[in-house]
Amino acid sequence: EVQLVESGGGLAQPGGSLRLSCAASGFTVSSKFMSWVRQAPGKGLEWVSVIYSDGSTYYADSVKGRFTISRDNSKNTLYLQMNSLRAEDTAVYYCARENTATTPYFDYWGQGTLVTVSS
Amino acid sequence: SYELTQPPSVSVSLGQMARITCSGEALPKKYAYWYQQKPGQFPVLVIYKDRERPSGIPERFSGSSSGTIVTLTISGVQAEDEADYYCLSADSSGTYRVFGGGTKLTVL
């Protein structure tokens, strides 16, 4: 059974940093494309970043240069390092596994972890 | 940057048909996917590859595509269908994933 469990959310100050983790089970993270998707309170879904099975990474313009996606194959875990945090980064962050048979989409989601950026 | 456009809200009477559209320049070349999200829950896929229905999704959910517009149709809307609906696709390069702004479906 595929499971994704996020952790690492919490309160951060503007300009601060947080690292989110997503522990996967039931499949191998390194063999799939994996993404982070976020949702600000009362707002819509926003794709944040993807890491391909070959290690290539891509980011939404809103986080480029501040966030870094990575994975630890030995721990079967996905990460999102978030630096220079802003109030507008406040959101529930979901990790999601991608199905890339055609146009990519998300076939499994975690429950999400809340990040609040506030002084 | 690439955008997908959805109406912010759609209202429909119980048992009637609801249609939610999503428009985007790359949709003739890229598939669209539809997600249903209820408060406090993660999104659930209800339509994939424009018109395919995952197992476990009721037959009243269907999808269609015409040029730059894809449409989610819910026939015989039930009270439990009240939720936010998001379309998902990718830009023409296939690199950047994009969600529509979401449509709040209200069942009257």
Interface residues (C-beta under 8 A of the other chain):
Chain A: S35 V37 G44 L45 E46 W47 V50 Y58 A60 D61 Y94 T102 T103 P104 Y105 F106 D107 W109 G110 Q111 G112
Chain B: S1 K30 Y31 A32 Y33 Y35 Q37 F42 P43 L45 Y48 K49 D84 Y86 L88 S89 A90 G94 T95 Y96 R97 V98 F99 G100 G101 G102
